[in-house]
Amino acid sequence: MPRFPMLLVISAATVLLASTVQAFPVGERHLETTAATASLRDADHRAIVRITVWYPAAEGANEQSLDIGTPGHPLFYVGEAAANAEFSDDRRRPVILFSHGFGGTARMMAWFTTVLAQQGFVVIAVDHPGDNGLDKMTIPGAIMFWDRPGDLNAALERVKADPAISAHLDLKRLGVAGFSTGGLTALAAAGARVDLPRLRAFCAAHPEDGACKPQPEFPVTLDQTSAALATPQIAADAAYASDDHSIRGVRAVFAMAPAIVQALDPASLSAMTTPVAIILGEADTIAPPHTNGGVAARAIPRAQMKALPGVGHYDFLSTCSPQARASIAMCQTSLPQGPTHHDALQMALTFFAGALGSP
């Protein structure tokens, strides 16, 4: 687990794992695949989708830091994993697809995904084209969120085709998780339908809502969005935005601070039969609970929801270092992130174990 020099901070994962029977080392593998609209969303018109797979690794695996930033001076404390390590055993294990938030990366959310791997899950995450923190952001990448479930599905198919990994997957126990726009992605992967006219009408009536404002990671105005949607290529794809983008076999959804929920058809949320759990912060101004996660929780039959007092949107990112807290606006949170991470991990592990069976 990551170290926190000069900080009186206990890793959420360390606290959580202290009460468990076994925690595996974590392995990490990287793959690539293609997706239908990746080249339209990517700034360099590449068709690729990057994939990261985290999994339970064999005892003695040489885990290395995944922290983000300059070595020795990280901006975000993330966790550890062993590149290309052997799997822990020959068992088939439940699989979790993971979608990061707007302008994020798979690695930024590895505080969450690596702990799932420590506890026996295989996690398949992507960097969404044109909408990630490693590449140049684009307007198509920012607004074509209905194609995000397709990135996850393409990643799943690529991993299934890799014999070194596929033998360890129990695809009868498939879940999906995500943060922010990744939470919307997870809901759409389980059957929620996108309704773009509904989102436009909501933002016209509520321009002050956090989900309707230009986001700090990559500001895109409503006028820019409208202009982009009128271009031939994006308009052609947007015609299919309301189609079924679900991923076959998904049996559980875990969403952290889901965003842009006003873009989802309420009838499709009410028709969902897949178990759903949502955790969010009551102080979230980016994806306000009353117009986002709370809306989904009320509409989806038997959905679980946990609201954390005083917690904001960016508390669900990897833990910020003192340097990041002094220099990065999203790191200037009012509460320590450790308890938020602990609550999210505890809820996710309990939920997935109940919905998919113990890993």
C-alpha positions in Angstrom: 0.0 0.0 0.0 1.2 3.6 -0.5 3.2 5.4 2.2 2.2 8.8 3.4 5.4 10.4 4.7 4.9 13.2 7.3 1.2 12.7 7.2 -1.0 11.4 10.0 -3.1 9.5 7.5 -4.0 5.9 7.5 -4.7 4.3 4.1 -8.3 3.5 3.7 -7.4 0.2 2.1 -5.0 -0.7 5.0 -7.8 -0.1 7.5 -10.2 -2.2 5.4 -7.9 -5.0 4.8 -6.9 -5.3 8.4 -10.2 -7.0 9.1 -10.1 -9.4 6.1 -8.9 -13.0 6.0 -6.6 -12.7 3.0 -5.3 -10.0 0.7 -3.5 -10.8 -2.5 -0.7 -8.9 -4.1 -1.9 -7.0 -7.1 -0.9 -7.7 -10.7 -1.3 -5.2 -13.5 -1.3 -5.8 -17.3 -1.9 -3.3 -20.1 -3.6 -4.1 -23.4 -5.1 -2.1 -26.3 -8.2 -2.5 -28.4 -10.3 -0.5 -30.8 -13.8 1.1 -30.6 -16.1 2.3 -33.3 -15.9 6.0 -32.5 -12.5 6.2 -30.7 -10.9 7.9 -33.7 -13.6 10.6 -33.8 -13.1 11.3 -30.1 -9.3 11.0 -29.9 -7.4 14.2 -30.6 -5.0 12.4 -32.9 -7.7 10.3 -34.5 -6.3 7.0 -33.1 -8.9 4.2 -33.0 -7.3 2.7 -29.8 -8.7 2.2 -26.3 -6.1 1.6 -23.6 -6.9 -1.1 -21.1 -5.6 -1.8 -17.6 -6.3 -5.1 -15.9 -5.7 -5.5 -12.2 -6.0 -9.0 -10.6 -4.9 -11.1 -7.6 -1.3 -11.9 -8.2 0.9 -14.8 -6.9 2.6 -14.5 -3.5 5.9 -12.6 -3.7 4.9 -10.5 -6.7 7.1 -7.4 -6.9 4.7 -4.6 -6.5 5.8 -1.1 -7.5 4.3 2.3 -6.8 1.4 3.5 -9.0 1.6 7.0 -7.5 1.0 9.9 -10.0 3.6 12.6 -10.3 7.4 13.0 -10.0 9.1 10.0 -8.3 9.6 10.9 -4.7 7.2 13.9 -5.0 3.8 12.4 -6.0 0.7 14.5 -6.6 -1.6 11.6 -5.9 -1.1 8.5 -3.7 -2.6 5.6 -5.6 -1.3 2.2 -4.5 0.9 -0.5 -5.8 0.9 -3.3 -8.4 3.3 -5.8 -10.0 3.6 -5.4 -13.8 2.7 -8.6 -15.7 2.8 -10.7 -12.5 1.5 -14.3 -12.5 -2.0 -14.8 -11.3 -2.4 -16.1 -7.7 -3.9 -19.4 -8.8 -6.0 -21.1 -11.5 -9.4 -20.1 -10.1 -11.9 -18.2 -12.2 -12.8 -15.0 -10.4 -15.6 -12.4 -10.7 -14.9 -9.5 -13.1 -15.6 -5.8 -12.6 -15.5 -3.4 -15.5 -14.5 0.1 -14.4 -15.0 3.6 -16.0 -13.2 6.7 -14.8 -14.7 10.2 -14.5 -14.6 13.2 -16.9 -10.9 13.9 -17.7 -9.7 11.1 -15.4 -7.7 7.9 -16.0 -7.9 4.3 -15.0 -4.9 4.8 -12.8 -6.4 7.8 -10.9 -9.0 5.4 -9.6 -6.6 2.6 -8.8 -7.0 3.4 -5.0 -10.4 1.6 -5.6 -9.6 -0.9 -8.3 -6.4 -2.3 -6.7 -8.2 -3.1 -3.5 -10.9 -5.0 -5.4 -8.1 -7.0 -7.0 -6.5 -7.6 -3.5 -9.8 -9.1 -2.5 -10.0 -11.5 -5.4 -11.7 -9.6 -8.2 -10.3 -9.1 -11.7 -10.8 -5.5 -12.7 -10.8 -4.3 -16.3 -10.5 -0.5 -16.7 -10.1 1.8 -19.7 -8.9 5.3 -20.6 -11.8 6.7 -22.6 -10.7 8.3 -25.9 -10.7 12.1 -25.9 -11.9 12.1 -22.3 -8.9 11.2 -20.2 -6.1 13.0 -18.4 -3.2 11.4 -20.4 -4.2 12.6 -23.8 -5.5 15.9 -25.2 -9.1 16.3 -24.4 -11.6 16.9 -27.2 -15.1 18.2 -27.5 -16.3 15.0 -29.1 -14.6 13.0 -26.3 -16.3 15.2 -23.7 -19.8 15.1 -25.1 -20.1 11.6 -26.6 -20.6 9.9 -23.2 -23.1 7.5 -24.7 -20.2 5.7 -26.4 -18.4 5.0 -23.1 -20.1 1.7 -22.4 -18.9 0.6 -25.9 -15.3 1.2 -24.7 -15.9 -1.1 -21.7 -17.5 -3.8 -23.9 -14.6 -3.6 -26.4 -12.1 -3.9 -23.5 -14.0 -7.0 -22.2 -13.9 -8.6 -25.6 -10.1 -7.9 -25.9 -9.4 -9.4 -22.5 -11.6 -12.4 -23.2 -9.4 -13.0 -26.3 -6.2 -13.0 -24.2 -5.5 -16.6 -23.1 -3.2 -15.6 -20.3 -6.1 -13.7 -18.7 -9.3 -15.2 -20.0 -8.8 -18.5 -18.1 -9.1 -16.6 -14.9 -12.4 -14.8 -15.7 -15.8 -15.9 -14.3 -18.0 -14.1 -16.7 -21.1 -15.4 -15.0 -20.2 -13.0 -12.3 -19.8 -9.7 -14.1 -20.1 -6.3 -12.5 -19.5 -2.7 -13.5 -18.4 0.3 -11.5 -17.6 3.9 -12.2 -17.0 7.4 -10.8 -18.8 10.5 -11.9 -19.4 10.2 -15.7 -18.1 6.7 -15.1 -21.1 6.2 -12.8 -23.4 7.2 -15.7 -21.4 4.8 -17.9 -22.0 2.0 -15.4 -25.7 2.6 -15.3 -25.9 2.7 -19.1 -23.9 -0.6 -19.2 -26.8 -2.1 -17.2 -29.6 -0.9 -19.4 -30.2 2.8 -18.6 -30.9 4.7 -21.9 -29.5 8.1 -22.8 -32.0 10.9 -23.6 -30.1 13.9 -25.0 -33.2 16.2 -25.5 -34.0 15.6 -21.8 -30.5 16.8 -20.8 -30.7 19.9 -23.1 -34.1 20.8 -21.6 -32.9 20.4 -18.1 -29.8 22.5 -18.6 -31.8 25.2 -20.4 -34.0 25.4 -17.3 -31.2 24.9 -14.7 -27.9 26.4 -16.2 -26.6 26.8 -12.6 -26.6 23.0 -12.0 -23.1 21.6 -11.7 -23.6 19.0 -14.4 -24.6 21.8 -16.9 -21.6 24.1 -16.3 -18.3 23.9 -18.1 -16.1 21.5 -16.1 -12.7 22.5 -14.8 -10.9 19.6 -16.4 -11.9 20.7 -19.9 -14.5 23.6 -20.1 -17.1 23.0 -22.8 -20.0 25.4 -23.0 -23.6 24.5 -24.0 -23.2 26.5 -27.2 -20.0 24.5 -28.1 -21.9 21.3 -27.3 -24.8 22.3 -29.6 -22.4 23.2 -32.4 -20.6 20.0 -32.1 -23.8 17.9 -32.1 -24.7 19.7 -35.4 -21.6 18.5 -37.2 -22.3 15.6 -39.6 -20.1 13.0 -37.9 -21.2 13.6 -34.3 -24.8 14.0 -35.4 -24.7 10.7 -37.1 -23.5 9.0 -34.0 -25.8 11.0 -31.7 -28.7 9.5 -33.6 -27.9 6.3 -31.8 -27.4 7.8 -28.4 -30.7 6.5 -27.1 -30.1 3.0 -28.2 -29.4 0.1 -25.8 -25.8 0.4 -24.8 -25.9 -2.3 -22.2 -23.2 -5.0 -21.8 -24.5 -8.5 -21.9 -24.1 -10.4 -18.6 -23.8 -7.4 -16.2 -25.2 -8.5 -12.9 -24.3 -5.6 -10.5 -23.6 -1.9 -10.7 -21.7 0.3 -8.3 -21.7 4.0 -8.9 -19.6 6.7 -7.1 -21.0 10.2 -7.3 -22.7 9.5 -10.7 -23.0 12.6 -12.9 -25.1 13.7 -15.9 -28.0 11.6 -14.6 -30.4 14.1 -16.2 -29.3 12.6 -19.5 -30.9 9.3 -18.6 -34.5 8.4 -19.5 -36.4 8.0 -16.2 -38.4 5.1 -17.6 -35.3 3.2 -18.4 -34.0 3.7 -14.8 -37.4 2.5 -13.4 -37.2 -0.6 -15.7 -33.7 -1.7 -14.4 -33.6 -5.1 -12.8 -29.9 -5.3 -12.2 -28.9 -4.6 -8.5 -27.5 -1.1 -8.1 -25.6 0.6 -5.3 -24.7 4.3 -5.2 -22.4 6.2 -2.9 -22.1 10.0 -3.1 -21.2 13.1 -1.1 -23.8 15.4 0.2 -21.6 18.4 -0.5 -21.0 17.5 -4.1 -21.5 20.6 -6.3 -20.2 19.0 -9.5 -22.9 16.3 -9.6 -25.4 17.5 -7.0 -27.1 14.5 -5.4 -30.6 15.9 -5.8 -30.2 16.1 -9.6 -27.9 13.1 -10.1 -27.3 10.2 -7.8 -30.4 10.7 -5.7 -32.5 10.8 -8.9 -31.1 7.5 -10.0 -31.5 5.9 -6.5 -35.2 6.9 -6.3 -36.0 5.7 -9.8 -34.2 2.3 -9.8 -36.1 -0.4 -8.0 -34.4 -1.5 -4.8 -31.3 0.6 -5.4 -29.0 1.1 -2.4 -27.7 4.6 -1.7 -25.3 6.0 0.9 -24.8 9.7 1.2 -21.7 10.9 3.0 -22.0 14.2 5.0 -19.6 17.0 4.0 -18.1 14.9 1.2 -17.5 16.6 -2.2 -17.1 15.3 -5.7 -13.3 15.1 -5.9 -13.0 13.3 -2.5 -13.4 10.1 -4.6 -10.2 10.7 -6.5 -6.9 9.2 -5.3 -5.5 10.8 -2.2 -3.9 14.1 -2.8 -0.4 14.8 -1.5 0.4 18.0 0.5 1.9 19.4 -2.7 -1.3 18.7 -4.6 -3.4 20.2 -1.9 -1.4 23.4 -2.1 -1.5 23.7 -5.9 -4.5 21.8 -7.4 -8.0 23.2 -6.9 -9.7 19.8 -6.9 -7.5 18.7 -4.0 -8.7 21.4 -1.7 -11.3 19.2 -0.1 -12.8 20.1 3.3 -12.4 16.6 4.8 -9.7 13.9 4.7 -10.2 11.5 1.8 -9.3 8.4 3.8 -12.7 7.9 5.4 -14.5 8.5 2.1 -12.4 5.9 0.4 -12.9 3.4 3.3 -16.7 3.8 3.1 -16.7 3.4 -0.7 -14.6 0.3 -0.6 -16.5 -1.3 2.2 -19.8 -0.7 0.5 -18.5 -1.9 -2.9 -17.0 -5.1 -1.5 -20.1 -5.9 0.5 -22.3 -5.1 -2.4 -20.4 -7.1 -5.1 -19.9 -10.1 -2.7 -23.7 -10.1 -2.2 -24.6 -9.7 -5.9 -21.9 -11.8 -7.5 -20.8 -14.1 -4.7 -17.6 -14.0 -2.7 -14.5 -13.8 -4.9 
